[in-house]
Amino acid sequence: MAYRITCDGYVLDDPRDDELFVLNPKCNLEANKVGEASFDIVSSHPYFGQLRKKRSIFEIRQDEDPIFRGRMTEDTKDFDNTKAVDLEGVLSFFNDSIIRPFSFPEDFLKNSEYVKAAESGNVIEFF
């Protein structure tokens, strides 16, 4: 069973490559929860500078199956310039989203582009 950690397509941890490793990797997964992961990365890592808080997408794969996908929330450097990275799962992206309250289909029909769709009976396709 091999695990791989990637960030925006860059491989951060791969057991087949001696240069690509992270320290203390942890992943906490639960049903219907956001999910969390963390690891430490040394400053000599080839992709040390590629990690971007709240922008980079991280993925953890077990063999070839993705088991975690998320973004970085925290990164702290210690005295040795080793970066401790904390990740949160993709479900947490909804915490940053705003959906204004609306009534369906009344507010939906006010937009003239969707009137034809509503008249055809296929409103959900255009919603």
N, C-alpha and C positions, 0 to 999 in steps of 0.2 A: 504494500500500500504506500504510494508515494504522494506527497503533498507538494503543490506549487503555489507560490504567491506571486501575483502580477500586479502592476500598477500602470494603467494606461498603455497596456501592451508590453511594458518592460518587465522582464522576469526578475523578481527580487530574490526569490528563494527557490532553488532547484537542487535536489540531492545529487543530481548527476554532474553538477558543475561546482568546482571548489571555490570559485570567485563569487558565486551568487548564493549568498546565505544570509539569514537573519538570525538573531538571537532571541531566545525565550518566546517563540510563537505560541499564542493562545487563541482559541476560538470558542465562544460560548453561544450555542444555538439552542433555541427553544421554540416549540410550536406557538404560533400567533404572537411572537415577540419580535422586537427589532433585530436582535442579534448583535454581538460585540466581538471584536478581535483586537489583538495587540501584539506588538513585537518590538524588538530593539534592532536598530540598523547602525553599523559602524560607519565612520566617515570615509573609510577607504573603499566602501562599496561603489561599484561603477555607476549606480543610479541613485546615489545618496541625494543629489540635488534635484531630482525629478519629482519628488513628492510635494504635492500642493494641497494645502489644507482646504477642505470643502469643495475642491475642484477635481482632484484626481479620483478615478474609480479603481478600487482595489478588488481583486478577485482571488479567492482561495479555491483550488481544485484538488479533489481527491481522485487520483488517477486522471481521468479526463472529464470527470463530472464536477460541475461547479457546486460548491457547498455553501459559499458565502460571497456576497457582493456588497460593497459599501464604500464609504468615503472616510477620510481622515478628519477627526474632530480635534485632536490634540497632538502636539509634538513638542517634546521638551528635550533639551540637550543636557548632558551631564558634563563633568569635568574632563572626561576623555573625548568629548565631542561625539559621543554615541547618542543617537536620537531615539527616544522612546515614543512610539507611535500608537495612538488609540484610534480604532475604527468603529463606526456604527453602520448597521445594515441599511439596505435600500428603503425599507419601510419607514425609516426616520425622515426620508426626503419629504414625506407628507406634512411633517411638522413645519416646514418652511413654505408650504403652499397656502394660498388664500383663495377660497371660492366664495364669491359673493352670494348671499341668499337670493333665491329666485323662485318663481312659481312656474310649474310646467303644466301645460303647454302655453299659458298666457304670455309670459315674458318671452318665451321662445318665438312666438308668432309675431312679435313686434318687429323682428328683424326681417326686412323684405326679401332677403336672399332665401330664406327658408319657408316662405309662404307656399311656393310651388311644391316643395317637399311635403308640407303638411297637408296640402290639398290632395296630393297623390296617395296619402295614407302611409307613407314610409318616413315618418318623422325621426325615428330612432337612428336611421342611417346617417342623417345629417346632423344629429345632435352631437 
